[in-house]
Amino acid sequence: MLVVGAVALLAGALSAQPISQGPASLLLGPIQQAFTNLGRTLGGLFRDSSDLVDLRTRVEALRRQVTALEAENIRLREFQAEIKQYRDLLRFASDNPTYEVVGADVIGMADMLKCEGVNPQSPTAGKCANVIAGDPSPFVRYITINAGARDGIEVGMPVVAGGLALVGRVGKVSHATAQVQLLTDPASFVNVRMVESRASGTVAGTSEGILLLQNVLQTEPLKPGDLIVTSGLGGMLPQGLPIGAVERVISQDVETTQQAIVRPGVDFDKLEVVLVITRPRAAQLLTPAPASPAR
């Protein structure tokens, strides 16, 4: 760099001094012209280097701005997703004024079938790691929520989320938390009805973690896309809560009943907030007036 600077100074000095006319000019003229051109080139090079440094500084500043904007965009999208979930749950509460509900966050989830023998460091152990330590469960597939007996939560209460579909039922309650048995739990069993045909059946969980529609008579129409809701039979769940839709009919004609794989109305792996229906029907709270004594 020092050599280049010295050459630049020499070129500038020679280019600034005009060569007098005479024999010497024939010899020194081309040299002076060469140094003049070299000085111009070196001057342009230094200017280009300065512009390059300035350009790199600007690019780095723009890169930092882009990174900040990307982070802000992620935060906004996360906020919008949360707002949508809360709006859906709020709409469910407003559309069903006869229900009393308690909102809760999902603070743990587990799939005990997938946890057996799984290395805690493996990618498939994520669900196990989210379970609250020291909180055993009698269920295979369940979530833990941050609402419990202090909030009026009781065993058997239905839980909804996502597209306002049924998630499961409260199966275990402590003071500040509760465990919700998911519909996909092998011990889960729900009485249901087809929305269009009004045919009745049951939806049960399986060891594979899928929902299976059972006990639908062969004489009843059943096809992919049929919507399934709770029937309310048995008194354990209110009627009309969405379960999902028929994905694939798997029964045979020789059987007396039909079976089908059910596509659930919620993604059980992405539950974040839920509503617990604490009082399914306001009418259940009304006590009949005492009969007038006979006269």
C-alpha positions in Angstrom: 0.0 0.0 0.0 2.9 2.4 0.8 4.4 1.6 -2.6 1.1 2.4 -4.3 0.8 5.6 -2.4 4.4 6.7 -3.3 3.8 5.9 -7.0 0.6 7.9 -6.8 2.4 10.9 -5.4 5.2 10.6 -8.0 2.6 10.4 -10.7 0.8 13.4 -9.4 4.0 15.4 -9.2 5.1 14.5 -12.7 1.6 15.1 -14.2 1.5 18.5 -12.5 4.8 19.8 -14.1 4.5 20.4 -17.8 7.5 19.4 -19.9 9.1 22.3 -21.9 9.4 22.1 -25.6 12.5 20.7 -27.0 14.4 17.5 -27.5 13.8 16.5 -23.9 10.0 16.6 -24.5 10.3 13.9 -27.0 11.8 11.6 -24.4 10.0 12.8 -21.3 6.6 13.4 -22.9 5.5 9.8 -23.1 6.8 9.2 -19.6 4.8 12.1 -18.3 1.7 11.0 -20.1 2.1 7.5 -18.7 2.4 8.8 -15.2 -0.6 11.1 -15.8 -2.7 8.1 -16.8 -1.3 6.1 -13.9 -2.2 8.8 -11.5 -5.7 9.0 -12.8 -6.1 5.2 -12.5 -4.7 5.1 -9.0 -6.9 8.1 -8.0 -10.0 6.3 -9.3 -8.9 3.1 -7.6 -8.7 4.9 -4.2 -12.1 6.5 -4.8 -13.5 3.1 -5.8 -12.1 1.5 -2.6 -13.6 4.3 -0.5 -17.0 3.8 -2.2 -16.7 0.0 -1.7 -16.1 0.5 2.1 -19.1 2.8 2.2 -21.2 0.3 0.3 -20.2 -2.5 2.6 -21.2 -0.4 5.6 -24.6 0.3 4.0 -25.1 -3.3 3.2 -24.3 -4.4 6.7 -26.8 -1.8 8.1 -29.5 -3.0 5.7 -28.8 -6.6 6.7 -29.3 -5.7 10.4 -32.5 -3.9 9.5 -33.8 -6.9 7.5 -33.0 -9.2 10.5 -34.8 -7.0 12.9 -37.8 -6.8 10.5 -37.9 -10.6 10.1 -37.9 -11.0 13.9 -40.7 -8.5 14.2 -42.6 -10.2 11.5 -42.3 -13.5 13.4 -43.5 -11.9 16.6 -46.5 -10.4 14.7 -47.4 -13.7 13.1 -47.2 -15.4 16.5 -49.4 -12.7 18.0 -51.9 -13.0 15.2 -52.0 -16.8 15.6 -52.7 -16.4 19.3 -55.4 -13.8 18.7 -57.1 -16.1 16.3 -57.2 -18.9 18.8 -58.6 -16.7 21.5 -61.2 -15.3 19.1 -62.3 -18.8 18.1 -62.7 -19.7 21.8 -64.5 -16.4 22.5 -66.9 -17.0 19.7 -67.6 -20.5 21.0 -68.5 -18.9 24.4 -70.6 -16.2 22.9 -72.4 -18.6 20.5 -73.2 -20.9 23.4 -74.5 -18.7 26.2 -76.0 -21.8 28.0 -72.4 -23.0 28.7 -70.2 -21.8 31.4 -66.5 -22.1 30.5 -63.1 -21.7 31.9 -60.1 -20.9 29.7 -56.8 -22.6 30.2 -53.4 -22.9 28.7 -51.9 -26.3 27.7 -48.7 -26.6 29.8 -47.9 -30.2 29.1 -48.7 -33.1 26.7 -47.7 -36.7 26.5 -48.1 -39.8 24.4 -47.0 -42.6 26.7 -46.9 -45.1 23.8 -44.3 -43.1 22.1 -42.4 -42.4 25.3 -41.7 -46.0 26.1 -38.0 -46.8 25.5 -37.4 -43.5 23.8 -34.0 -41.8 24.3 -34.7 -38.4 26.0 -32.3 -36.8 23.5 -34.1 -38.1 20.4 -36.4 -35.8 18.3 -39.4 -38.1 19.1 -39.0 -37.4 22.9 -40.4 -33.9 22.7 -43.8 -34.7 24.0 -42.4 -36.6 27.0 -40.2 -33.7 27.9 -43.3 -31.4 28.1 -45.0 -33.4 30.8 -44.9 -31.9 34.3 -42.4 -33.8 36.4 -43.8 -36.0 39.1 -47.3 -35.8 37.7 -48.2 -39.4 36.8 -51.3 -40.1 34.7 -53.6 -43.1 34.2 -54.0 -42.2 30.6 -51.9 -42.9 27.5 -52.6 -39.7 25.6 -53.4 -36.6 27.6 -52.6 -32.9 28.0 -52.1 -31.0 31.2 -53.7 -27.6 31.6 -53.1 -24.8 34.2 -56.7 -24.9 35.6 -57.8 -27.1 38.4 -60.1 -27.5 41.4 -59.6 -23.9 42.4 -61.1 -22.9 39.1 -64.1 -25.2 39.4 -62.7 -27.9 37.2 -64.1 -31.4 37.9 -63.6 -34.9 36.4 -65.7 -35.6 33.3 -66.0 -32.0 32.1 -65.6 -31.6 28.3 -62.7 -29.7 26.8 -62.8 -27.9 23.4 -60.2 -26.1 21.3 -59.0 -25.3 17.8 -61.9 -25.3 15.4 -64.2 -25.5 18.5 -64.0 -29.3 18.3 -64.0 -31.6 21.3 -60.5 -32.4 22.5 -61.4 -34.7 25.3 -62.6 -34.9 28.9 -61.1 -33.9 32.2 -59.8 -37.1 33.8 -57.7 -36.0 36.7 -57.8 -32.8 38.8 -55.4 -31.3 41.3 -55.6 -27.9 43.0 -54.0 -25.8 40.2 -53.8 -28.2 37.2 -55.8 -30.9 35.5 -55.2 -33.7 33.0 -57.4 -34.0 30.0 -57.9 -37.4 28.4 -57.7 -36.9 24.7 -60.1 -38.4 22.3 -57.2 -40.4 20.8 -56.5 -42.2 24.1 -57.2 -45.9 23.7 -59.6 -45.8 26.7 -61.6 -42.8 25.3 -65.2 -43.6 24.1 -67.7 -41.0 22.9 -71.3 -41.4 21.7 -71.7 -39.5 18.4 -74.2 -38.7 15.6 -73.8 -38.0 11.9 -74.9 -34.4 11.1 -76.6 -35.2 7.8 -78.0 -38.7 8.2 -78.5 -38.4 12.0 -77.2 -42.0 12.3 -75.7 -42.8 15.7 -72.4 -44.5 16.5 -69.4 -44.2 18.7 -65.9 -42.7 18.3 -63.0 -44.4 20.1 -59.3 -43.8 20.4 -56.9 -46.5 19.4 -53.4 -47.6 20.3 -52.2 -46.0 17.0 -53.5 -42.6 18.0 -56.2 -42.4 15.5 -60.0 -41.9 15.9 -62.2 -44.8 14.9 -65.9 -44.5 14.2 -67.8 -47.7 15.1 -71.2 -49.2 15.6 -72.9 -47.4 12.6 -75.5 -49.7 11.1 -74.9 -50.9 7.6 -78.2 -49.6 6.5 -77.1 -46.0 7.3 -75.4 -44.0 4.6 -71.7 -43.3 5.4 -69.2 -41.5 3.2 -66.0 -39.5 3.4 -66.6 -35.9 4.5 -69.6 -36.7 6.8 -69.5 -34.5 9.8 -69.6 -36.1 13.3 -70.8 -34.4 16.5 -71.5 -35.6 20.0 -74.9 -37.1 20.5 -75.4 -36.2 24.1 -76.5 -39.8 24.9 -75.4 -41.0 28.3 -75.4 -37.6 29.8 -71.6 -37.3 30.0 -71.2 -34.8 27.2 -73.5 -32.1 25.7 -74.8 -32.8 22.3 -73.6 -31.0 19.1 -69.9 -30.6 20.0 -67.8 -31.2 16.7 -65.7 -34.4 16.7 -64.4 -34.3 13.1 -65.3 -35.8 9.7 -65.2 -39.2 8.1 -61.9 -39.7 6.3 -62.2 -43.3 5.0 -64.8 -46.0 5.4 -63.2 -49.4 6.2 -66.1 -51.7 6.9 -67.1 -54.7 4.8 -70.5 -55.6 3.5 -70.6 -58.8 5.4 -70.5 -57.0 8.7 -73.6 -55.8 10.5 -72.0 -52.4 11.4 -69.7 -49.9 9.7 -66.4 -48.5 10.7 -64.5 -45.5 9.5 -61.3 -43.5 10.1 -62.1 -40.1 11.5 -60.2 -36.9 10.7 -60.3 -35.0 14.0 -61.4 -31.4 14.2 -58.3 -30.3 16.0 -54.6 -31.0 15.7 -53.8 -32.7 19.0 -50.1 -32.0 18.6 -50.6 -28.2 18.4 -52.9 -27.5 21.3 -52.1 -24.3 23.1 -55.3 -22.9 24.7 -58.5 -24.7 25.5 -61.9 -24.1 27.1 -63.3 -26.3 29.8 -67.1 -26.5 29.7 -67.9 -26.4 33.4 -71.7 -26.4 33.1 -72.9 -28.0 29.8 -76.5 -27.0 30.2 -77.9 -24.1 32.1 -81.2 -26.0 32.3 -79.5 -28.6 34.5 -79.1 -25.9 37.1 -82.8 -25.3 37.4 -84.5 -27.2 40.2 -88.2 -28.1 39.6 -90.7 -26.1 41.7 -92.3 -28.1 44.4 -95.7 -29.5 43.5 -98.7 -27.9 45.0 -100.2 -30.1 47.7 -103.3 -31.9 46.7 -106.5 -30.6 48.0 
